[in-house]
């Protein structure tokens, strides 16, 4: 019988890539997730068992843990919502304590955890200190635990890679904080996944931490210029300035990269110290991957190729956005008794429903929003200035969307491919907002385009916000509807044989 493993964090960057590799290795894989709908469109969905649960709710864990041999703990709260006024440190501690108790009660044979590489110092950032505490809780759980401590992870879509990429591409000259001179030992995502998979074969009584990193140790500024070389850019002049505090640096990163301030702060705080492996004991237990560990520049090269080919499996944008609403749009009858504002548009077009749908599914990112680009850009910058995600997250694939995908400052909440796309707003607004676009066939071969902007205002501020932007709706939403059907007609003309 195949061994049963349970993966937490499967909707995140690491977990979403680990699951298919565990399946390929012959494991029976279970997933524990708060929102199963997020996994609806992943290619391996039908090959795993999905359990709904919340790590902060101890009672919800037992069904998923029953009969499991190995647990992967791959969650953290750096970019997620804490909720109920709790700090992310307290959420992480509570989650780890609940998991430790559930794993001990279910007689698990092994816990495998991924934390962050850090020096032995009492001056760690809040983020690294919390990750270390989570590792300690699991190591003292009574269940043998392997706690990997990884360096900066380099791969298409990783937060660290995206931060390096955008800083290097946007700024030809970089006045940078002092930490750009700190030493960093990056590790390729392929090597992280290799160690996580091979850890299932470690001795059953082993209970300890392992530092893991790639073969290179570079200064952070050198990593930027290593990226520049691989991307075909000029090397950047970097000036380390002592006046840029972590808080100021996070504002700068927030404005010039897609990384929002809430994520930039813990990353930058973690870079205040050197991030280099202090031991290489893992070599005694797990041999290097075939061909050896991946060099930093080779990892960058692989990431760029994945992006160029539209093959980014997972991305940092897959994580939940702190402060953004996560509840789905309630069904129409549930709106009774609540204030809701709706902007409704419909258009007929001779284009087929499939041709219209291809335009709808291709919206956002490099393709834009089909109306008043300046207004969308200004709204994105406003969101960035107040610490939101802004308009630069883009989209993972140029033509295809999946449920849960980030799309600029929206999230794909519901997708009926070929028929309907519903986006939930993740920009900072005083209320909850959705944008819904549908394509339905009409008699004679044409189709109908339907568009709804829906807003549930929060208090007086939400009402004032809606009325303040109402004069722009005629330009933005009318223009969007008109240009989407026009693009579909153009696609229809292109599809005709010569």
C-alpha positions in Angstrom: 0.0 0.0 0.0 1.3 3.5 -0.8 2.4 5.6 2.2 -0.1 8.3 3.1 1.2 11.9 3.4 -0.7 15.0 4.5 0.3 18.4 3.0 -0.6 21.7 4.6 0.0 24.8 2.6 -0.8 23.1 -0.7 -2.3 26.4 -2.1 1.0 28.1 -1.4 4.2 28.5 -3.5 6.1 25.5 -2.1 3.2 23.2 -1.3 1.6 23.6 -4.7 4.8 22.4 -6.4 5.5 19.6 -3.9 2.2 17.8 -4.3 2.6 16.6 -7.9 6.1 15.4 -7.1 4.9 13.4 -4.2 2.3 11.8 -6.5 5.0 11.0 -9.0 7.0 9.3 -6.2 4.0 7.0 -5.5 2.6 8.5 -2.3 -1.1 8.7 -1.4 -1.5 12.5 -0.9 -4.0 14.2 1.3 -4.5 18.0 1.4 -5.7 20.1 4.4 -7.0 23.4 3.3 -9.3 26.1 4.6 -10.9 26.8 1.2 -11.1 23.6 -1.0 -12.5 25.7 -3.9 -8.9 27.1 -4.4 -7.8 23.7 -5.6 -10.6 23.2 -8.1 -8.6 23.9 -11.3 -5.1 22.5 -10.3 -4.2 19.6 -12.6 -3.7 17.1 -9.8 -7.0 17.8 -8.0 -8.6 14.4 -8.9 -5.5 12.5 -7.6 -5.6 13.7 -4.0 -8.0 13.6 -1.0 -9.0 17.1 0.1 -10.0 17.8 3.7 -11.3 21.1 4.9 -9.8 22.5 8.1 -8.2 25.4 9.8 -4.9 24.9 11.7 -6.1 27.4 14.3 -9.2 25.2 15.0 -7.9 22.0 16.7 -11.1 20.0 16.3 -11.0 20.4 12.5 -7.7 18.6 12.1 -8.5 15.0 13.3 -10.3 13.7 10.2 -7.4 14.7 7.9 -4.7 13.3 10.3 -6.3 9.9 10.8 -4.2 7.2 9.1 -1.4 9.6 8.0 2.2 8.6 8.2 4.0 11.8 7.2 3.0 15.4 7.6 4.4 18.3 5.6 4.0 21.6 7.5 4.4 24.3 4.8 2.2 27.2 6.0 3.1 30.6 7.5 1.3 33.8 8.1 3.6 36.4 6.6 1.2 37.4 4.0 -2.0 35.9 5.4 -4.7 37.4 7.5 -4.2 37.1 11.3 -7.8 37.8 12.2 -9.5 38.8 15.4 -6.7 41.2 16.3 -4.1 38.4 16.8 -0.5 38.9 15.7 0.9 36.7 13.0 3.3 35.3 15.7 0.4 34.2 17.9 -1.4 32.6 14.9 1.7 30.7 13.9 2.3 29.4 17.4 -1.3 28.3 17.9 -1.3 26.6 14.5 2.0 24.7 15.3 0.7 23.7 18.8 -2.5 22.3 17.3 -0.7 20.4 14.6 1.8 19.0 17.1 -1.0 17.8 19.3 -3.0 16.3 16.4 0.1 14.6 15.0 1.0 13.1 18.4 -2.5 11.9 18.9 -2.7 10.3 15.4 0.7 8.5 15.9 2.3 10.1 12.9 5.7 8.8 12.0 7.3 12.0 10.7 6.8 15.8 10.4 8.7 17.6 7.7 8.8 21.4 8.2 10.3 24.2 6.0 11.6 27.3 7.8 14.1 30.0 7.1 17.9 30.0 7.2 19.2 32.3 9.9 22.3 33.0 12.1 22.5 32.2 15.8 21.6 35.6 17.2 19.0 37.1 19.4 18.5 39.9 16.9 16.4 38.0 14.4 13.5 39.7 12.7 9.9 39.0 13.9 9.3 36.8 10.9 12.4 34.6 11.3 12.0 34.5 15.1 8.4 33.2 14.6 9.5 30.6 12.0 12.2 29.4 14.5 9.6 29.1 17.2 7.3 27.0 15.0 10.2 24.7 14.3 10.9 24.3 18.0 7.3 23.5 18.8 7.3 20.8 16.1 10.7 19.4 17.2 9.3 19.0 20.8 6.0 17.5 19.6 6.9 13.9 20.4 6.8 13.1 16.7 10.2 12.9 14.9 10.6 16.1 13.0 12.9 17.3 10.2 13.0 21.1 10.3 14.7 22.3 7.1 16.1 25.9 7.3 16.3 27.2 3.7 18.0 30.2 2.3 16.5 32.6 -0.2 14.4 30.5 -2.6 14.9 31.2 -6.3 12.3 30.0 -8.8 9.7 31.4 -11.2 7.1 33.2 -9.1 8.9 33.1 -5.7 8.7 36.2 -3.6 12.5 36.5 -3.4 13.0 36.0 -7.1 10.3 38.5 -8.0 11.8 41.1 -5.7 15.2 40.8 -7.2 13.8 40.7 -10.7 11.8 43.9 -10.4 14.4 45.9 -8.5 17.0 45.1 -11.1 14.7 45.7 -14.1 13.1 48.9 -12.9 16.1 50.7 -11.5 19.3 51.2 -13.6 20.9 52.9 -10.6 20.0 51.7 -7.1 20.5 53.7 -3.9 20.0 50.7 -1.7 20.1 49.8 2.1 23.2 48.5 3.8 21.8 44.9 3.7 22.6 44.7 0.0 26.2 44.0 1.2 25.1 41.1 3.4 26.0 37.5 2.4 23.2 35.3 1.2 23.1 31.6 0.2 20.3 31.2 -2.3 18.8 27.8 -3.1 16.8 26.8 -6.3 13.2 25.8 -5.8 14.0 22.5 -7.6 16.6 21.7 -4.8 14.2 22.6 -2.0 11.6 20.2 -3.5 14.3 17.5 -3.8 15.2 17.7 -0.1 11.5 17.8 1.0 10.7 14.7 -1.0 13.9 12.8 0.0 13.2 13.6 3.7 10.6 10.8 3.7 13.4 8.3 3.6 15.4 9.7 6.6 15.9 7.5 9.7 12.7 7.2 11.7 14.2 8.5 14.9 15.9 11.6 13.5 14.6 14.7 15.1 16.6 17.9 14.3 17.1 21.0 12.1 19.1 21.0 8.8 20.4 24.0 7.0 20.0 23.8 3.3 21.4 26.1 0.6 22.7 26.2 -2.9 26.4 26.0 -3.9 26.9 29.8 -4.1 27.3 32.4 -1.4 26.8 36.0 -2.8 26.2 39.4 -1.5 22.6 40.5 -2.2 23.8 43.2 -4.5 25.7 40.6 -6.5 22.6 38.5 -6.8 20.9 41.5 -8.4 23.6 41.9 -11.0 23.7 38.1 -11.5 20.1 38.4 -12.5 20.9 41.3 -14.8 23.5 39.2 -16.7 21.0 36.3 -17.2 18.2 38.7 -18.3 20.4 40.4 -20.8 20.6 43.7 -18.9 23.5 46.0 -18.0 24.9 45.4 -14.6 23.5 48.0 -12.1 25.4 50.5 -10.1 24.4 49.9 -6.5 25.2 52.4 -3.7 24.6 51.1 -0.1 23.2 54.0 2.0 23.0 53.8 5.8 20.0 56.1 5.9 17.5 53.6 4.4 15.9 51.8 7.4 14.0 48.6 6.9 10.7 50.5 7.1 11.9 53.1 4.5 13.3 50.3 2.3 9.9 48.5 2.4 8.2 51.6 1.1 10.6 51.7 -1.7 10.2 48.0 -2.6 6.4 48.5 -2.3 6.4 51.2 -4.9 8.9 49.8 -7.5 7.9 46.1 -7.4 4.6 44.2 -7.2 5.6 43.0 -3.7 3.2 44.8 -1.3 4.5 46.4 1.9 3.0 43.8 4.2 5.3 41.2 2.5 8.2 43.5 1.8 8.6 44.4 5.5 9.3 40.8 6.9 11.5 40.0 3.9 13.7 43.1 4.3 13.8 42.6 8.1 15.1 39.1 7.5 17.9 40.4 5.3 19.4 42.5 8.1 21.7 39.5 8.9 23.8 37.3 6.8 21.8 34.3 5.5 24.4 31.5 5.1 24.3 27.8 6.2 26.2 27.2 9.4 26.3 23.4 8.8 26.1 20.9 6.0 25.0 17.8 7.9 22.3 17.0 5.4 25.0 15.7 3.1 25.5 12.8 5.5 21.8 11.7 5.0 20.7 12.9 1.6 23.1 12.9 -1.4 23.1 15.9 -3.6 20.6 15.8 -6.4 21.7 14.2 -9.7 24.0 16.7 -11.4 24.6 18.5 -8.2 23.0 21.5 -6.5 21.8 24.3 -8.8 23.9 27.4 -9.0 22.3 30.8 -8.5 22.6 31.9 -12.1 21.4 28.6 -13.4 18.3 28.9 -11.1 17.7 32.4 -12.5 18.0 31.0 -16.1 15.5 28.3 -15.3 13.1 30.7 -13.8 13.2 33.1 -16.7 12.6 30.2 -19.1 9.5 29.1 -17.1 8.2 32.7 -17.3 8.9 33.0 -21.0 7.1 29.7 -21.7 4.1 30.5 -19.5 4.9 27.5 -17.3 4.9 29.1 -13.8 3.4 26.4 -11.6 2.8 28.5 -8.5 3.6 32.1 -7.5 3.8 34.2 -4.4 0.6 35.9 -5.4 -1.3 32.6 -4.8 -1.3 33.4 -1.0 -4.1 35.2 0.7 -3.9 39.0 1.0 -4.0 40.3 4.6 -6.9 42.8 5.0 -8.5 41.8 1.7 -12.0 40.2 1.9 -12.0 36.5 1.3 -15.7 35.7 1.6 -17.3 34.7 -1.7 -20.1 36.7 -3.3 -23.3 35.7 -1.6 -26.1 34.3 -3.8 -28.5 36.9 -5.1 -31.4 36.1 -2.7 -29.0 36.7 0.3 -28.7 40.3 -0.8 -32.2 41.0 0.6 -32.1 43.6 3.4 -28.5 44.7 2.6 -27.3 47.7 0.8 -25.6 46.8 -2.5 -24.6 48.9 -5.5 -24.6 47.3 -9.0 -23.3 48.5 -12.3 -24.9 46.3 -15.0 -23.9 46.2 -18.7 -24.9 43.9 -21.5 -23.9 43.8 -25.2 -24.8 41.7 -28.3 -22.1 40.7 -30.7 -21.9 38.6 -33.9 -18.8 36.9 -32.5 -19.3 33.4 -31.2 -19.5 32.7 -27.5 -16.1 31.0 -27.7 -14.5 34.0 -29.3 -16.0 36.3 -26.7 -14.8 34.1 -23.9 -11.2 34.1 -25.2 -11.2 37.9 -24.7 -12.8 37.7 -21.3 -10.4 35.0 -20.0 -7.4 37.0 -21.4 -8.3 40.2 -19.5 -5.7 41.9 -17.3 -2.0 41.7 -17.0 -0.3 42.7 -20.3 -3.6 42.7 -22.1 -5.0 45.4 -19.9 -8.6 46.1 -18.9 -10.0 47.5 -22.2 -10.9 50.9 -20.9 -9.2 54.1 -19.7 -5.7 52.7 -18.9 -4.8 55.9 -17.0 -7.6 55.4 -14.6 -6.7 51.8 -13.9 -3.0 52.8 -13.5 -3.9 55.6 -11.0 -6.1 53.3 -9.0 -3.2 50.8 -8.9 -0.8 53.4 -7.6 -3.3 54.6 -5.0 -3.6 51.1 -3.7 0.2 50.7 -3.6 0.6 54.0 -1.7 -1.6 52.7 1.1 0.1 49.3 1.2 -2.1 47.3 -1.1 -1.1 44.9 -3.8 -1.5 47.4 -6.7 -2.0 46.6 -10.3 1.4 45.0 -11.1 0.8 41.4 -9.9 -0.2 40.7 -13.5 -1.3 37.1 -14.3 0.4 33.8 -14.4 -0.6 32.7 -17.9 -1.3 35.1 -20.8 -4.5 33.3 -21.9 -5.7 31.0 -19.3 -7.1 31.6 -15.7 -7.8 29.2 -12.9 -9.8 29.5 -9.7 -7.7 31.2 -7.1 -5.4 33.0 -9.5 -4.3 36.6 -8.7 -5.2 39.0 -11.6 -3.7 42.4 -10.9 -5.6 43.6 -7.9 -8.3 41.0 -8.3 -8.6 37.3 -7.4 -10.4 34.7 -9.5 -13.1 33.7 -7.2 -15.3 31.6 -9.5 -14.7 30.3 -13.0 -17.0 28.4 -15.3 -14.7 28.1 -18.3 -16.4 29.3 -21.5 -19.2 30.9 -19.6 -18.5 33.1 -16.6 -15.6 34.7 -14.7 -16.0 36.3 -11.3 -13.3 38.4 -9.8 -13.1 39.4 -6.1 -11.4 42.8 -5.4 -8.2 42.7 -3.3 -7.4 46.3 -3.6 -8.0 48.3 -0.4 -11.6 49.6 -0.6 -14.2 50.4 2.2 -16.3 47.4 1.5 -16.4 44.3 -0.7 -16.3 44.4 -4.5 -16.7 41.9 -7.4 -16.5 42.1 -11.1 -18.4 39.5 -13.1 -18.2 38.9 -16.9 -20.2 36.3 -18.8 -20.5 35.0 -22.3 -23.7 33.2 -23.5 -24.5 32.1 -27.1 -27.5 33.6 -28.9 -29.6 32.2 -31.8 -27.9 32.6 -35.1 -24.3 32.1 -33.9 -23.7 35.3 -32.1 -23.3 35.8 -28.3 -24.3 38.1 -25.4 -21.7 39.8 -23.2 -22.9 40.5 -19.6 -20.9 42.5 -17.1 -21.7 43.2 -13.4 -19.7 45.4 -11.0 -21.0 44.6 -7.5 -20.2 46.6 -4.3 -21.2 46.0 -0.7 -20.2 49.3 1.1 -18.8 49.3 4.6 -20.4 52.1 6.6 -20.5 55.7 5.5 -17.0 55.5 4.0 -18.1 52.8 1.6 -21.1 54.8 0.5 -19.1 57.9 -0.1 -16.5 55.9 -2.0 -19.1 54.5 -4.4 -20.7 57.9 -5.1 -17.2 59.5 -5.5 -16.3 57.1 -8.3 -19.7 57.0 -9.9 -18.9 59.7 -12.5 -16.2 57.5 -13.9 -18.3 54.4 -14.2 -19.8 55.5 -17.5 -16.3 55.8 -18.9 -14.7 52.8 -17.3 -17.5 50.2 -17.4 -19.1 51.3 -20.7 -15.7 51.4 -22.3 -14.8 48.0 -21.0 -18.0 46.4 -22.3 -17.7 48.1 -25.7 -14.0 47.2 -26.2 -14.4 43.6 -25.1 -17.1 42.9 -27.7 -15.1 44.8 -30.3 -12.1 42.6 -29.5 -14.3 39.5 -29.9 -15.4 40.7 -33.3 -11.8 41.3 -34.3 -11.0 37.7 -33.2 -13.9 36.5 -35.3 -12.5 38.3 -38.4 -9.1 36.8 -37.7 -10.6 33.3 -37.5 -12.2 33.5 -40.9 -10.4 31.6 -43.7 -8.8 33.8 -46.4 
